């Protein structure tokens, strides 16, 4: 039996002004698959993830995410899809500066009753599930989560962003350079946690990275420079 598709892309083209930044003839990713997309700066990795998230409108083509046609979906339904079903690790974290680390991790549960319920199923309360995930990500003392986010290092903030994406069992996790602020040991451990959490939940995982080696455990590896046939690219999509 064929596995259902979490992502289907056909004849995708995206322009910024006159510059073509994405030209992807075809991309399919199965439900529950873990995929690593590798490529240098400016190859379109972030632009692709933004498109799959519905944050950027594309010029032409077909993009289906979790069975939803992003060219046809209403804005209100797109917002609900993102809240309920997609966890996103932004390249520059996008944590809320005036909230504590714990409240940043719990944000999806505040906006999505579905994700709050899933977190409670896993760990009795959403707070307990946040602590469970962050302990796996190597922060052992839960009391430290009460501090304002500005009190933490870049590596710790990146771990909070990953925990926020994972909490509440989203169907799709999109992670844009999720370990850029970590050392080689930390990178390997965090990739493993992302894979383990997504596989345990039956979630689809798509990671992007510019690293060329030491990234193990994904079901499939794709080269962005092969995937994206755009003639001109600009590194304009740092989040």
C-alpha positions in Angstrom: 0.0 0.0 0.0 1.3 3.4 -0.9 1.9 5.8 2.0 -0.1 9.0 1.9 1.8 12.2 1.0 2.4 14.9 3.6 3.8 17.2 1.0 3.3 17.3 -2.8 4.9 20.0 -5.0 4.5 20.2 -8.7 5.9 22.9 -11.1 6.5 25.3 -8.2 7.8 28.7 -9.2 8.4 31.7 -7.0 9.7 35.2 -7.9 10.8 38.1 -5.8 10.4 41.0 -8.2 12.0 39.7 -11.4 14.3 37.3 -9.6 13.3 33.6 -9.7 14.2 32.1 -6.4 12.4 28.7 -6.6 11.8 26.5 -9.5 10.9 23.0 -8.3 9.4 20.6 -10.9 8.5 17.9 -8.3 8.8 17.1 -4.7 6.9 14.5 -2.7 7.4 13.6 1.0 5.5 10.8 2.6 3.6 11.0 5.9 5.9 10.1 8.7 9.0 10.4 6.6 12.1 12.3 8.0 13.9 14.3 5.3 17.0 16.4 5.4 17.4 19.1 2.7 21.1 20.2 2.4 22.4 23.2 0.5 24.5 26.4 0.9 23.2 29.9 1.6 21.0 31.3 -1.1 19.9 28.0 -2.6 16.3 28.5 -1.6 16.0 26.2 1.5 14.3 28.9 3.7 12.1 30.0 0.8 10.8 26.5 0.3 10.0 26.0 4.0 8.2 29.4 4.1 6.2 28.2 1.1 5.2 24.9 2.8 4.2 26.9 5.9 2.0 29.2 3.8 4.0 32.2 4.9 5.0 33.1 1.3 2.8 33.0 -1.7 4.2 31.3 -4.8 3.9 32.5 -8.3 2.7 29.3 -10.0 2.4 25.6 -9.5 0.8 23.3 -7.0 1.6 22.9 -3.4 -0.3 20.4 -1.2 0.5 20.3 2.5 -1.3 17.7 4.6 -3.9 17.4 1.9 -4.5 21.2 1.7 -4.0 23.0 -1.6 -2.2 26.2 -0.5 -3.2 28.1 -3.6 -6.9 27.6 -2.8 -7.1 27.5 1.1 -8.8 30.4 2.8 -6.6 32.6 5.1 -8.6 31.5 8.2 -8.2 27.8 7.4 -4.5 28.3 6.7 -4.0 29.9 10.1 -5.8 27.0 11.7 -3.7 24.5 9.8 -0.5 26.2 11.0 -1.7 26.3 14.6 -3.0 22.7 14.8 -0.8 20.7 12.5 2.6 22.4 11.8 5.6 23.0 14.1 8.1 25.4 12.7 11.7 26.0 13.9 12.6 29.4 12.6 16.2 30.0 11.6 16.5 32.9 14.1 14.2 31.3 16.7 11.4 33.9 16.7 10.9 33.6 20.4 8.7 36.2 22.1 11.2 38.5 24.0 8.9 39.5 26.9 7.8 35.9 27.7 9.6 33.3 29.8 11.2 30.3 28.2 8.3 28.1 29.4 5.6 30.3 28.0 7.5 30.4 24.6 7.5 26.6 24.5 3.8 26.5 25.4 2.7 29.0 22.8 1.2 26.4 20.4 -0.9 25.0 23.2 -2.3 28.5 23.9 -3.3 28.9 20.2 -4.4 25.3 19.5 -6.7 23.3 21.7 -5.8 20.3 19.7 -2.1 20.6 20.5 -2.8 21.3 24.1 -4.9 18.2 24.3 -2.2 16.1 22.7 0.4 17.4 25.1 -1.9 16.6 28.1 -2.4 13.1 26.7 1.3 12.6 26.6 2.3 14.0 30.0 -0.9 14.8 32.0 -0.4 18.6 31.6 1.1 20.7 28.8 3.6 22.1 31.3 4.8 18.6 32.1 5.2 17.9 28.4 7.2 21.0 27.8 9.5 20.0 30.7 9.8 16.4 29.2 10.9 17.8 25.8 13.3 20.3 27.2 14.9 17.8 29.4 15.6 15.6 26.4 17.2 18.7 24.8 19.7 18.9 27.7 18.2 21.5 30.1 17.9 19.5 33.3 16.6 22.1 35.7 12.9 23.0 35.0 13.1 26.0 37.4 15.3 27.7 34.8 12.4 27.9 32.4 10.8 30.7 34.4 13.4 33.3 33.3 12.8 35.8 30.5 14.1 34.5 27.2 16.8 37.2 27.0 18.7 35.5 29.9 19.6 32.4 27.8 22.3 31.7 25.4 21.8 31.3 21.6 22.1 27.5 21.9 19.5 27.4 24.7 17.1 29.6 22.8 17.4 27.4 19.8 16.5 24.4 22.0 13.4 26.3 23.2 12.4 27.0 19.6 12.7 23.2 18.9 10.6 22.3 21.9 8.0 24.8 20.8 7.8 23.1 17.4 7.5 19.6 18.8 5.0 20.1 21.6 1.5 18.9 21.0 2.3 16.3 18.3 2.0 18.4 15.1 1.6 16.4 12.0 4.4 18.2 10.2 7.6 19.7 11.6 9.6 22.1 9.5 13.0 22.9 10.9 15.1 25.6 9.2 18.8 25.2 10.2 17.7 24.0 13.7 21.1 23.4 15.2 23.1 26.3 13.8 24.0 27.6 17.3 25.2 24.3 18.6 28.6 22.4 18.7 29.0 19.2 16.8 28.0 17.0 19.8 24.9 19.0 20.5 23.9 19.0 16.8 24.0 15.2 16.6 22.0 14.9 19.8 19.3 17.4 18.7 18.9 15.8 15.3 18.3 12.5 17.0 15.7 14.0 19.3 13.9 15.6 16.4 13.8 12.3 14.6 12.8 10.3 17.7 10.0 12.6 18.7 8.6 12.8 15.1 8.8 9.0 14.6 7.1 8.4 18.0 4.3 10.8 17.0 4.0 9.7 13.4 4.9 13.2 12.3 6.7 14.2 9.1 10.0 16.0 9.6 11.7 18.2 7.1 15.0 19.8 8.2 17.2 22.1 6.2 20.9 22.5 6.8 24.1 23.8 5.1 26.1 21.1 6.9 27.6 18.5 4.6 28.6 15.7 7.0 27.8 14.2 10.4 24.0 14.3 9.9 22.7 10.8 10.5 19.4 9.0 10.8 17.1 10.7 8.3 15.1 8.5 6.0 16.1 10.6 2.9 18.6 13.3 2.0 18.0 15.8 -0.8 20.4 18.4 -2.3 18.7 21.8 -2.7 20.9 22.8 -5.6 19.6 19.7 -7.5 16.0 20.2 -6.3 15.8 23.9 -7.1 16.4 24.7 -10.8 16.0 28.5 -10.4 18.5 30.3 -12.6 18.9 33.2 -10.1 18.8 33.0 -6.4 19.1 35.5 -3.7 19.8 34.9 0.0 16.9 37.1 1.0 14.8 34.8 3.2 16.5 34.8 6.6 13.7 34.6 9.2 
